[in-house]
Amino acid sequence: MNVIKDIKSKALPKHVAIIMDGNGRWAKKKGMLRTFGHENGAKAVKQVVEASAELGIENLTLYAFSTENWKRPKLEVQTLMKLLVSSLKKEIKTLQDNNIKLSAIGNLKSLPTKVYNELFDVINTTKTNNRMTLTLALSYGSREELLNTVKEISIKVKNNIISPEKIDESIINEHLYTQNLPDVDLLIRTSGEKRISNFLLWQIAYAELYFTNTLWPDFTKQHLYESIIEYQKRERRFGKTSEQLS
């Protein structure tokens, strides 16, 4: 069933973030190696990116690889890195054709040299695109991001660049990896898990959370549409009462 007709174009979330979970379990159910799940998860990424751009979503952030993921088996990590490089090479045409700008957040210097170089080749190639910004969270951990932010601001205070009295939310935002992105409006997590997993903790302060049992490789455009319809049914009060909003 096509539910896209039920989506209100004037009430779209400006920033959608997705925790893409369930690749390993999807593969295990099929009697395959976890890497098979990651390969099919890449297909789901393409669908969701294209659907988001078609709808008019301005910012899409995907949790592709966390700081904790480095602890996974070496073969799985190597496969994920190879898959990332091949996907970037393969999808650059899709990004260009859809006028999508690629960005990345995280401890990017910890990525293998080949991955880092390929990533920034695509970032530079797509930097003038302006239909949608696709941000990959790679070697990303929100606590590490916040820790780095505190250190950077502390150094500026020490050097009299910023006075402690001037520190507010905007100053903190300026020192986050996501300084060029708006706060998250809709956070989606697949696979039935109901936790945030150290993802954009500051940026999701007022996000609507949407959890689905669908494993990531099975997540389609229709699932994205359903999550946005659910988002549009909710009343976002930001601490106010319903009466104040009306």
Backbone as CSV, one residue per row, in Angstrom:
resi,resn,N_x,N_y,N_z,CA_x,CA_y,CA_z,C_x,C_y,C_z
1,MET,0.846,-1.196,0.000,0.000,0.000,0.000,0.881,1.246,0.000
2,ASN,0.614,2.173,-0.887,1.382,3.416,-0.980,0.779,4.454,-0.042
3,VAL,1.555,4.865,0.948,1.037,5.811,1.937,1.583,7.219,1.735
4,ILE,2.347,7.429,0.667,2.978,8.737,0.460,1.941,9.856,0.343
5,LYS,0.738,9.525,-0.136,-0.311,10.539,-0.293,-0.762,11.101,1.051
6,ASP,-0.498,10.368,2.135,-0.914,10.814,3.472,0.104,11.731,4.133
7,ILE,1.238,11.955,3.486,2.281,12.802,4.063,2.016,14.269,3.728
8,LYS,2.058,15.115,4.758,1.844,16.556,4.564,3.180,17.199,4.231
9,SER,3.298,17.715,3.026,4.581,18.251,2.562,5.037,19.468,3.357
10,LYS,4.091,20.199,3.960,4.448,21.405,4.713,4.809,21.110,6.169
11,ALA,4.710,19.853,6.576,5.010,19.501,7.968,6.102,18.427,8.058
12,LEU,7.001,18.432,7.075,8.082,17.442,7.063,9.110,17.752,8.144
13,PRO,9.723,16.731,8.729,10.855,16.993,9.627,12.007,17.572,8.815
14,LYS,12.675,18.584,9.353,13.807,19.178,8.632,15.055,18.312,8.746
15,HIS,15.123,17.517,9.820,16.294,16.672,10.036,15.843,15.311,10.561
16,VAL,16.081,14.284,9.774,15.792,12.896,10.153,17.115,12.189,10.417
17,ALA,17.197,11.497,11.541,18.387,10.705,11.864,17.961,9.253,12.051
18,ILE,18.791,8.334,11.573,18.422,6.905,11.628,19.548,6.065,12.221
19,ILE,19.185,5.258,13.221,20.089,4.230,13.744,19.763,2.961,12.969
20,MET,20.633,2.602,12.048,20.378,1.484,11.130,20.810,0.176,11.797
21,ASP,19.867,-0.481,12.446,20.197,-1.640,13.278,19.550,-2.912,12.739
22,GLY,20.248,-4.028,12.884,19.646,-5.325,12.562,20.258,-6.070,11.390
23,ASN,21.347,-5.551,10.826,21.978,-6.239,9.691,22.426,-7.650,10.043
24,GLY,23.079,-7.774,11.198,23.601,-9.074,11.630,22.502,-10.089,11.873
25,ARG,21.446,-9.652,12.567,20.330,-10.558,12.859,19.590,-10.955,11.585
26,TRP,19.495,-10.019,10.651,18.853,-10.317,9.365,19.607,-11.428,8.646
27,ALA,20.932,-11.330,8.643,21.755,-12.342,7.970,21.665,-13.687,8.689
28,LYS,21.686,-13.631,10.023,21.636,-14.862,10.825,20.344,-15.628,10.567
29,LYS,19.238,-14.898,10.420,17.942,-15.526,10.144,17.965,-16.284,8.822
30,LYS,18.809,-15.826,7.925,18.915,-16.449,6.608,20.054,-17.459,6.539
31,GLY,20.689,-17.705,7.694,21.783,-18.661,7.744,23.050,-18.168,7.075
32,MET,23.211,-16.858,7.005,24.363,-16.260,6.328,25.261,-15.533,7.331
33,LEU,26.443,-15.158,6.873,27.365,-14.391,7.708,26.839,-12.973,7.897
34,ARG,27.272,-12.326,8.996,26.829,-10.962,9.286,27.156,-9.995,8.142
35,THR,28.264,-10.258,7.473,28.674,-9.371,6.378,27.622,-9.333,5.265
36,PHE,26.905,-10.427,5.077,25.836,-10.486,4.082,24.738,-9.486,4.439
37,GLY,24.493,-9.361,5.733,23.505,-8.397,6.212,23.931,-6.967,5.937
38,HIS,25.225,-6.685,6.151,25.727,-5.329,5.896,25.622,-4.975,4.408
39,GLU,25.904,-5.948,3.564,25.816,-5.720,2.113,24.384,-5.368,1.694
40,ASN,23.418,-6.074,2.276,22.021,-5.796,1.947,21.523,-4.540,2.647
41,GLY,22.141,-4.210,3.773,21.809,-2.954,4.442,22.152,-1.757,3.584
42,ALA,23.210,-1.884,2.779,23.622,-0.794,1.881,22.519,-0.508,0.846
43,LYS,21.793,-1.548,0.445,20.693,-1.359,-0.507,19.559,-0.553,0.127
44,ALA,19.327,-0.810,1.424,18.293,-0.061,2.140,18.685,1.410,2.250
45,VAL,19.974,1.663,2.431,20.467,3.041,2.502,20.096,3.790,1.228
46,LYS,20.355,3.175,0.093,20.070,3.831,-1.194,18.592,4.187,-1.313
47,GLN,17.723,3.246,-0.942,16.281,3.485,-1.013,15.866,4.671,-0.149
48,VAL,16.372,4.676,1.085,15.962,5.705,2.047,16.515,7.073,1.652
49,VAL,17.738,7.111,1.149,18.332,8.377,0.716,17.523,8.964,-0.440
50,GLU,17.217,8.141,-1.429,16.462,8.624,-2.582,15.054,9.068,-2.180
51,ALA,14.411,8.295,-1.313,13.051,8.629,-0.871,13.038,9.929,-0.071
52,SER,14.054,10.128,0.765,14.129,11.354,1.572,14.273,12.579,0.681
53,ALA,15.137,12.472,-0.331,15.331,13.587,-1.258,14.052,13.868,-2.040
54,GLU,13.377,12.821,-2.474,12.131,12.980,-3.235,11.054,13.673,-2.404
55,LEU,10.997,13.355,-1.121,9.988,13.951,-0.241,10.271,15.425,0.036
56,GLY,11.560,15.784,0.037,11.927,17.158,0.352,12.532,17.332,1.732
57,ILE,12.971,16.226,2.326,13.660,16.311,3.616,15.019,16.970,3.387
58,GLU,15.346,17.953,4.186,16.554,18.739,3.955,17.818,18.091,4.506
59,ASN,17.686,17.339,5.593,18.860,16.745,6.244,18.564,15.320,6.686
60,LEU,19.441,14.406,6.296,19.329,13.000,6.688,20.676,12.559,7.252
61,THR,20.660,12.076,8.489,21.899,11.616,9.128,21.784,10.136,9.454
62,LEU,22.754,9.352,9.001,22.740,7.897,9.186,23.880,7.470,10.093
63,TYR,23.547,6.678,11.106,24.546,6.153,12.039,25.180,4.927,11.378
64,ALA,26.302,5.149,10.706,26.911,4.092,9.895,27.929,3.252,10.658
65,PHE,28.668,3.894,11.592,29.709,3.153,12.318,30.046,3.931,13.588
66,SER,29.860,3.291,14.730,30.077,3.975,16.005,31.500,3.755,16.514
67,THR,31.894,4.559,17.494,33.208,4.371,18.118,33.295,2.981,18.755
68,GLU,32.161,2.484,19.238,32.135,1.153,19.862,32.246,0.026,18.839
69,ASN,31.871,0.303,17.590,31.913,-0.734,16.556,33.324,-1.224,16.236
70,TRP,34.339,-0.426,16.609,35.718,-0.870,16.391,36.028,-2.140,17.190
71,LYS,35.221,-2.425,18.223,35.447,-3.598,19.078,34.914,-4.884,18.444
72,ARG,34.221,-4.766,17.335,33.657,-5.955,16.681,34.775,-6.814,16.082
73,PRO,34.453,-8.058,15.697,35.478,-8.920,15.098,36.194,-8.235,13.941
74,LYS,37.494,-8.441,13.851,38.327,-7.740,12.870,37.817,-7.913,11.444
75,LEU,37.416,-9.134,11.086,36.939,-9.400,9.726,35.693,-8.575,9.415
76,GLU,34.788,-8.463,10.388,33.556,-7.698,10.177,33.875,-6.211,9.978
77,VAL,34.798,-5.689,10.788,35.190,-4.279,10.656,35.820,-4.025,9.285
78,GLN,36.715,-4.936,8.865,37.366,-4.788,7.559,36.341,-4.809,6.433
79,THR,35.366,-5.716,6.559,34.314,-5.813,5.541,33.485,-4.537,5.489
80,LEU,33.165,-4.004,6.660,32.381,-2.763,6.719,33.128,-1.608,6.056
81,MET,34.435,-1.536,6.289,35.234,-0.471,5.695,35.313,-0.621,4.168
82,LYS,35.500,-1.852,3.695,35.541,-2.111,2.247,34.195,-1.769,1.611
83,LEU,33.135,-2.137,2.302,31.787,-1.877,1.802,31.531,-0.368,1.728
84,LEU,32.056,0.351,2.700,31.885,1.798,2.706,32.559,2.436,1.494
85,VAL,33.779,2.009,1.214,34.515,2.552,0.063,33.787,2.224,-1.236
86,SER,33.392,0.964,-1.393,32.723,0.560,-2.639,31.380,1.266,-2.798
87,SER,30.669,1.467,-1.686,29.366,2.142,-1.743,29.526,3.599,-2.136
88,LEU,30.550,4.254,-1.579,30.796,5.657,-1.906,31.103,5.819,-3.395
89,LYS,31.932,4.916,-3.913,32.280,4.972,-5.337,31.055,4.727,-6.209
90,LYS,30.263,3.757,-5.783,29.101,3.343,-6.573,27.978,4.387,-6.546
91,GLU,27.815,5.047,-5.382,26.654,5.920,-5.208,26.912,7.385,-5.526
92,ILE,28.119,7.726,-5.944,28.386,9.134,-6.240,27.478,9.645,-7.362
93,LYS,27.162,8.775,-8.324,26.249,9.180,-9.409,24.856,9.463,-8.851
94,THR,24.394,8.619,-7.917,23.086,8.825,-7.292,23.046,10.156,-6.556
95,LEU,24.128,10.468,-5.841,24.201,11.734,-5.108,24.160,12.918,-6.067
96,GLN,24.919,12.809,-7.147,24.956,13.894,-8.128,23.615,14.052,-8.851
97,ASP,23.047,12.938,-9.256,21.774,12.976,-9.988,20.645,13.564,-9.135
98,ASN,20.732,13.342,-7.815,19.679,13.818,-6.907,20.050,15.117,-6.194
99,ASN,21.191,15.718,-6.609,21.627,17.005,-6.040,21.808,16.912,-4.522
100,ILE,22.422,15.803,-4.057,22.611,15.563,-2.625,24.057,15.833,-2.225
101,LYS,24.212,16.587,-1.167,25.532,16.899,-0.621,25.886,15.878,0.449
102,LEU,27.087,15.303,0.361,27.531,14.348,1.376,28.373,15.059,2.428
103,SER,28.132,14.687,3.674,28.920,15.196,4.789,29.219,14.019,5.715
104,ALA,30.111,14.221,6.682,30.438,13.154,7.628,30.787,13.759,8.982
105,ILE,30.424,13.063,10.047,30.752,13.491,11.406,31.360,12.317,12.166
106,GLY,32.185,12.646,13.140,32.811,11.610,13.947,34.309,11.812,14.019
107,ASN,34.980,10.844,14.602,36.449,10.865,14.677,36.985,10.325,13.357
108,LEU,36.884,11.138,12.315,37.166,10.688,10.952,38.627,10.315,10.732
109,LYS,39.515,10.887,11.536,40.941,10.591,11.383,41.283,9.163,11.816
110,SER,40.350,8.518,12.515,40.591,7.131,12.924,40.230,6.135,11.825
111,LEU,39.631,6.626,10.735,39.262,5.748,9.621,40.512,5.322,8.859
112,PRO,40.504,4.138,8.235,41.620,3.737,7.375,41.850,4.775,6.280
113,THR,43.102,4.952,5.879,43.465,6.005,4.910,42.635,5.925,3.631
114,LYS,42.444,4.726,3.118,41.695,4.560,1.873,40.251,5.020,2.037
115,VAL,39.644,4.680,3.166,38.266,5.080,3.440,38.184,6.595,3.583
116,TYR,39.119,7.161,4.351,39.161,8.602,4.585,39.275,9.373,3.262
117,ASN,40.196,8.933,2.417,40.418,9.617,1.141,39.208,9.521,0.220
118,GLU,38.629,8.343,0.144,37.450,8.151,-0.711,36.281,8.985,-0.194
119,LEU,36.119,9.004,1.113,35.047,9.776,1.731,35.154,11.252,1.355
120,PHE,36.363,11.807,1.496,36.516,13.234,1.227,36.532,13.557,-0.270
121,ASP,36.842,12.587,-1.094,36.698,12.779,-2.541,35.224,13.030,-2.883
122,VAL,34.356,12.191,-2.273,32.921,12.326,-2.540,32.376,13.606,-1.899
123,ILE,32.830,13.909,-0.689,32.397,15.142,-0.010,32.737,16.360,-0.862
124,ASN,33.953,16.389,-1.393,34.379,17.532,-2.218,33.637,17.592,-3.549
125,THR,33.370,16.422,-4.119,32.663,16.370,-5.404,31.227,16.873,-5.274
126,THR,30.608,16.624,-4.129,29.181,16.958,-3.959,28.947,18.232,-3.145
127,LYS,30.003,18.964,-2.825,29.884,20.068,-1.859,28.975,21.210,-2.307
128,THR,28.746,21.351,-3.612,27.874,22.440,-4.072,26.422,21.996,-4.252
129,ASN,26.134,20.709,-4.043,24.756,20.219,-4.150,23.928,20.792,-3.003
130,ASN,22.658,21.074,-3.250,21.877,21.758,-2.220,20.437,21.279,-2.045
131,ARG,20.108,20.125,-2.613,18.746,19.618,-2.423,18.580,18.990,-1.041
132,MET,19.583,18.232,-0.610,19.557,17.577,0.690,20.989,17.332,1.157
133,THR,21.201,17.387,2.467,22.500,17.027,3.026,22.399,15.651,3.661
134,LEU,23.192,14.723,3.152,23.284,13.377,3.710,24.546,13.322,4.565
135,THR,24.374,13.087,5.861,25.516,13.032,6.769,25.712,11.611,7.279
136,LEU,26.923,11.100,7.117,27.265,9.777,7.639,27.981,9.955,8.972
137,ALA,27.482,9.311,10.012,28.155,9.313,11.310,29.099,8.117,11.312
138,LEU,30.404,8.393,11.237,31.424,7.352,11.088,32.449,7.454,12.215
139,SER,32.709,6.341,12.870,33.562,6.364,14.052,33.041,7.452,14.984
140,TYR,31.712,7.451,15.133,31.027,8.500,15.880,30.561,7.998,17.236
141,GLY,30.739,8.837,18.245,30.197,8.599,19.577,29.820,9.944,20.168
142,SER,28.603,10.075,20.654,28.129,11.368,21.136,28.879,11.826,22.394
143,ARG,29.209,10.901,23.281,29.947,11.297,24.488,31.331,11.840,24.127
144,GLU,31.969,11.211,23.152,33.271,11.697,22.689,33.112,13.088,22.072
145,GLU,32.052,13.277,21.298,31.779,14.576,20.691,31.607,15.657,21.758
146,LEU,30.820,15.350,22.789,30.580,16.318,23.861,31.851,16.588,24.664
147,LEU,32.638,15.544,24.879,33.909,15.701,25.592,34.846,16.626,24.809
148,ASN,34.937,16.412,23.502,35.770,17.273,22.658,35.278,18.721,22.672
149,THR,33.953,18.878,22.687,33.356,20.213,22.725,33.742,20.946,24.006
150,VAL,33.653,20.243,25.131,34.021,20.842,26.421,35.495,21.249,26.418
151,LYS,36.342,20.387,25.882,37.786,20.689,25.832,38.063,21.919,24.973
152,GLU,37.423,21.983,23.791,37.652,23.113,22.876,37.193,24.430,23.499
153,ILE,36.036,24.419,24.129,35.532,25.635,24.765,36.417,26.020,25.953
154,SER,36.883,25.012,26.707,37.757,25.275,27.862,39.051,25.951,27.436
155,ILE,39.609,25.495,26.331,40.849,26.100,25.818,40.602,27.563,25.431
156,LYS,39.448,27.825,24.819,39.128,29.198,24.416,38.877,30.098,25.628
157,VAL,38.284,29.523,26.663,38.094,30.291,27.899,39.453,30.610,28.520
158,LYS,40.311,29.604,28.564,41.655,29.774,29.127,42.444,30.857,28.393
159,ASN,42.245,30.935,27.064,42.969,31.912,26.243,42.196,33.223,26.054
160,ASN,41.151,33.388,26.873,40.345,34.620,26.855,39.673,34.895,25.507
161,ILE,39.398,33.832,24.755,38.662,33.976,23.491,37.151,34.002,23.769
162,ILE,36.742,33.196,24.762,35.345,33.162,25.206,35.326,33.396,26.717
163,SER,34.410,34.216,27.185,34.261,34.389,28.636,33.221,33.386,29.134
164,PRO,33.398,32.818,30.308,32.457,31.811,30.823,31.010,32.298,30.808
165,GLU,30.814,33.589,31.055,29.454,34.141,31.103,28.758,34.091,29.746
166,LYS,29.530,34.019,28.672,28.971,34.033,27.321,28.607,32.635,26.815
167,ILE,28.987,31.612,27.569,28.718,30.240,27.110,27.224,29.948,27.213
168,ASP,26.612,29.649,26.083,25.199,29.276,26.045,25.024,28.132,25.043
169,GLU,23.783,27.780,24.732,23.540,26.659,23.817,24.136,26.907,22.434
170,SER,24.083,28.151,21.978,24.604,28.447,20.642,26.119,28.241,20.586
171,ILE,26.823,28.580,21.656,28.273,28.359,21.716,28.576,26.867,21.662
172,ILE,27.815,26.086,22.390,28.013,24.631,22.378,27.729,24.077,20.983
173,ASN,26.635,24.523,20.370,26.297,24.062,19.021,27.412,24.347,18.018
174,GLU,28.053,25.479,18.169,29.126,25.874,17.250,30.353,24.975,17.349
175,HIS,30.475,24.233,18.442,31.655,23.381,18.648,31.352,21.888,18.486
176,LEU,30.131,21.555,18.118,29.765,20.161,17.872,30.121,19.768,16.441
177,TYR,30.218,18.455,16.192,30.435,17.978,14.820,29.312,18.477,13.905
178,THR,28.119,18.617,14.480,26.910,18.938,13.700,26.647,20.435,13.626
179,GLN,27.674,21.248,13.747,27.499,22.702,13.817,26.743,23.277,12.629
180,ASN,26.766,22.594,11.488,26.072,23.094,10.295,24.696,22.457,10.086
181,LEU,24.236,21.696,11.080,22.957,21.008,10.960,21.972,21.492,12.018
182,PRO,20.667,21.484,11.699,19.665,21.808,12.725,19.499,20.623,13.675
183,ASP,18.855,20.856,14.817,18.565,19.756,15.735,17.732,18.684,15.019
184,VAL,17.808,17.477,15.512,17.053,16.365,14.920,15.566,16.506,15.270
185,ASP,14.715,16.349,14.278,13.267,16.362,14.501,12.724,14.953,14.704
186,LEU,13.241,14.015,13.923,12.752,12.630,13.964,13.929,11.671,14.025
187,LEU,13.956,10.850,15.066,14.982,9.806,15.193,14.311,8.446,15.009
188,ILE,14.799,7.694,14.044,14.263,6.358,13.748,15.288,5.313,14.155
189,ARG,14.833,4.248,14.827,15.714,3.102,15.078,15.007,1.836,14.630
190,THR,15.711,1.045,13.841,15.148,-0.214,13.350,15.530,-1.376,14.259
191,SER,14.936,-2.514,14.013,15.267,-3.822,14.619,14.624,-4.104,15.968
192,GLY,13.789,-3.202,16.467,13.084,-3.476,17.717,13.801,-3.034,18.977
193,GLU,15.068,-2.629,18.854,15.789,-2.133,20.023,15.287,-0.720,20.351
194,LYS,15.169,-0.437,21.641,14.635,0.859,22.059,15.652,1.581,22.938
195,ARG,16.739,1.977,22.311,17.763,2.758,23.010,18.453,3.666,21.999
196,ILE,19.198,4.643,22.517,19.801,5.675,21.679,21.218,5.306,21.241
197,SER,21.894,4.491,22.033,23.230,3.993,21.686,24.249,5.082,21.371
198,ASN,24.287,6.109,22.232,25.351,7.117,22.137,25.324,7.875,20.805
199,PHE,24.116,8.158,20.332,23.956,8.824,19.032,23.283,10.191,19.194
200,LEU,23.990,11.248,18.870,23.437,12.605,18.826,22.662,12.978,20.094
201,LEU,23.263,12.720,21.255,22.554,12.921,22.526,22.114,14.367,22.738
202,TRP,22.945,15.312,22.384,22.587,16.726,22.513,21.541,17.124,21.468
203,GLN,21.734,16.638,20.258,20.931,17.081,19.112,19.511,16.516,19.102
204,ILE,19.255,15.449,19.874,17.907,14.841,19.863,17.088,15.241,21.090
205,ALA,17.495,16.309,21.763,16.827,16.721,23.005,15.308,16.808,22.859
206,TYR,14.825,17.293,21.712,13.385,17.405,21.487,12.918,16.614,20.270
207,ALA,13.694,15.636,19.868,13.319,14.817,18.711,12.168,13.880,19.054
208,GLU,11.367,13.575,18.051,10.368,12.510,18.185,11.081,11.193,17.903
209,LEU,10.864,10.209,18.767,11.522,8.908,18.633,10.555,7.912,17.995
210,TYR,11.063,7.184,17.009,10.236,6.202,16.306,10.994,4.883,16.248
211,PHE,10.430,3.852,16.879,11.065,2.535,16.903,10.235,1.557,16.080
212,THR,10.924,0.772,15.267,10.238,-0.236,14.451,10.949,-1.573,14.594
213,ASN,10.184,-2.658,14.540,10.768,-4.008,14.634,11.437,-4.439,13.334
214,THR,11.222,-3.710,12.263,11.803,-4.047,10.959,13.326,-4.017,11.036
215,LEU,13.969,-5.067,10.572,15.428,-5.102,10.516,15.898,-4.216,9.367
216,TRP,17.045,-3.571,9.533,17.447,-2.553,8.572,17.442,-3.002,7.107
217,PRO,17.954,-4.178,6.747,17.945,-4.558,5.316,16.538,-4.644,4.725
218,ASP,15.515,-4.796,5.575,14.129,-4.869,5.109,13.441,-3.503,5.120
219,PHE,14.135,-2.472,5.575,13.546,-1.136,5.689,13.451,-0.506,4.299
220,THR,12.243,-0.137,3.902,12.000,0.381,2.554,11.487,1.818,2.596
221,LYS,11.226,2.357,1.422,10.622,3.687,1.320,9.305,3.734,2.087
222,GLN,8.532,2.658,1.971,7.224,2.621,2.646,7.383,2.754,4.161
223,HIS,8.404,2.099,4.708,8.651,2.203,6.154,9.017,3.638,6.532
224,LEU,9.797,4.292,5.687,10.149,5.694,5.938,8.897,6.560,5.918
225,TYR,8.037,6.348,4.915,6.802,7.114,4.825,5.957,6.938,6.089
226,GLU,5.871,5.683,6.567,5.073,5.395,7.767,5.626,6.124,8.987
227,SER,6.946,6.192,9.097,7.554,6.867,10.250,7.261,8.369,10.206
228,ILE,7.245,8.934,9.015,6.972,10.371,8.888,5.496,10.675,9.151
229,ILE,4.603,9.798,8.719,3.171,9.967,9.002,2.932,9.927,10.512
230,GLU,3.607,8.995,11.193,3.496,8.913,12.654,4.039,10.192,13.294
231,TYR,5.160,10.681,12.798,5.753,11.933,13.292,4.755,13.088,13.155
232,GLN,4.073,13.144,12.017,3.159,14.251,11.759,1.875,14.185,12.594
233,LYS,1.611,13.035,13.186,0.440,12.899,14.062,0.727,13.418,15.471
234,ARG,1.993,13.558,15.803,2.365,13.937,17.168,2.344,15.451,17.361
235,GLU,2.052,15.841,18.592,2.062,17.261,18.946,3.402,17.592,19.590
236,ARG,4.156,18.465,18.950,5.479,18.837,19.454,5.342,20.120,20.269
237,ARG,5.449,19.990,21.585,5.145,21.122,22.466,6.388,21.878,22.941
238,PHE,7.550,21.253,22.928,8.786,21.898,23.359,8.632,22.559,24.728
239,GLY,7.979,21.842,25.636,7.830,22.335,27.000,6.588,23.174,27.235
240,LYS,5.890,23.553,26.148,4.681,24.372,26.299,3.457,23.474,26.461
241,THR,2.290,24.089,26.712,1.058,23.330,26.778,0.374,23.335,25.416
242,SER,-0.573,22.420,25.244,-1.322,22.361,23.977,-2.054,23.669,23.718
243,GLU,-2.570,24.262,24.797,-3.318,25.512,24.664,-2.416,26.647,24.155
244,GLN,-1.197,26.668,24.637,-0.259,27.705,24.190,0.047,27.578,22.697
245,LEU,0.144,26.330,22.229,0.467,26.103,20.823,-0.687,26.534,19.922
246,SER,-1.912,26.334,20.384,-3.077,26.673,19.564,-3.429,28.150,19.655
